Amino acid sequence: MGQIIGIPFIFWLIWTSFEFGNTDQIFAVIGLIGFVLVFTKYYQKIIYRIVIFALMLTPIIRRLTQIPIEKFNYLTFIIPLSIFCVTFLILILKPKSE
């Protein structure tokens, strides 16, 4: 239970995006694209926020399907993932302030 090392996920994304020949490279690049798009003007529209959220979730979902789920069964993974999902959904639904 809980055998996944708790390194920051952004480091894993950066490292894996430059690891050629790995199938995770595609998902890491997609996640990094989503992360970069948060800081652009595309983040202003709700439809783009939903797409960005999906892009950022793809590497996480890939890891969850690739490794046995028992290895993710610990609070230092569940709590940050829950906070990320809830806060991003709040930001998606939040009306645009001007």
C-alpha positions as CSV (number, residue, x, y, z in Angstrom):
1,M,0.0,0.0,0.0
2,G,1.3,3.4,-0.9
3,Q,4.5,2.5,-2.8
4,I,4.5,5.3,-5.3
5,I,7.3,7.8,-4.4
6,G,5.9,11.2,-3.6
7,I,8.0,13.3,-6.0
8,P,6.3,16.3,-7.4
9,F,4.3,15.3,-10.4
10,I,5.5,18.2,-12.5
11,F,9.1,16.8,-12.3
12,W,7.8,13.5,-13.5
13,L,6.1,15.2,-16.4
14,I,9.2,17.1,-17.5
15,W,11.5,14.1,-17.1
16,T,9.1,11.8,-19.0
17,S,8.5,14.2,-21.8
18,F,12.2,14.0,-22.8
19,E,12.4,10.2,-22.4
20,F,12.1,9.1,-26.0
21,G,10.6,5.8,-26.9
22,N,8.4,5.7,-23.9
23,T,4.6,5.5,-24.3
24,D,4.2,7.8,-21.2
25,Q,5.9,10.5,-23.2
26,I,2.8,11.3,-25.1
27,F,0.7,11.7,-21.9
28,A,3.5,13.8,-20.2
29,V,3.6,16.2,-23.1
30,I,-0.2,16.5,-23.1
31,G,-0.1,17.2,-19.4
32,L,2.6,19.9,-19.9
33,I,0.6,21.5,-22.6
34,G,-2.4,21.7,-20.3
35,F,-0.2,23.2,-17.6
36,V,1.2,25.8,-19.9
37,L,-2.2,26.7,-21.2
38,V,-3.3,27.7,-17.7
39,F,-1.1,30.7,-18.0
40,T,-2.4,31.9,-21.4
41,K,-5.4,33.8,-22.6
42,Y,-7.1,30.6,-23.5
43,Y,-7.8,30.0,-19.8
44,Q,-10.4,32.8,-19.9
45,K,-13.2,30.8,-21.6
46,I,-15.0,28.0,-19.9
47,I,-14.8,25.5,-22.8
48,Y,-11.0,25.9,-22.8
49,R,-10.8,25.5,-19.0
50,I,-12.6,22.1,-19.4
51,V,-10.2,21.1,-22.1
52,I,-7.2,22.2,-20.1
53,F,-8.5,20.2,-17.1
54,A,-8.9,17.1,-19.3
55,L,-5.3,17.6,-20.6
56,M,-3.9,17.9,-17.1
57,L,-5.8,14.8,-16.0
58,T,-4.6,12.5,-18.8
59,P,-1.2,11.7,-17.3
60,I,-2.7,11.1,-13.9
61,I,-5.3,8.7,-15.4
62,R,-2.6,7.0,-17.4
63,R,-0.6,6.3,-14.2
64,L,-3.7,5.1,-12.4
65,T,-4.5,2.6,-15.1
66,Q,-0.9,1.5,-15.6
67,I,0.1,0.7,-11.9
68,P,-2.0,-1.3,-9.5
69,I,-4.5,0.9,-7.6
70,E,-3.3,-0.4,-4.2
71,K,-0.1,1.6,-4.7
72,F,-2.2,4.8,-4.7
73,N,-4.1,4.0,-1.6
74,Y,-2.6,6.5,0.8
75,L,-3.5,10.0,1.9
76,T,-0.4,11.8,0.5
77,F,-1.7,11.0,-3.0
78,I,-5.5,11.1,-2.4
79,I,-5.6,14.5,-0.6
80,P,-3.5,16.5,-3.2
81,L,-5.4,14.8,-6.1
82,S,-8.7,15.7,-4.5
83,I,-7.7,19.2,-3.8
84,F,-6.5,19.6,-7.4
85,C,-9.8,18.3,-8.8
86,V,-12.1,20.2,-6.5
87,T,-10.3,23.5,-6.9
88,F,-10.0,23.2,-10.7
89,L,-13.7,22.4,-11.0
90,I,-14.5,25.5,-8.8
91,L,-12.3,27.6,-11.1
92,I,-14.1,26.2,-14.1
93,L,-17.5,27.0,-12.7
94,K,-16.5,30.3,-11.3
95,P,-18.1,33.2,-13.2
96,K,-15.6,35.5,-15.0
97,S,-14.7,38.5,-12.9
98,E,-14.0,41.7,-14.6
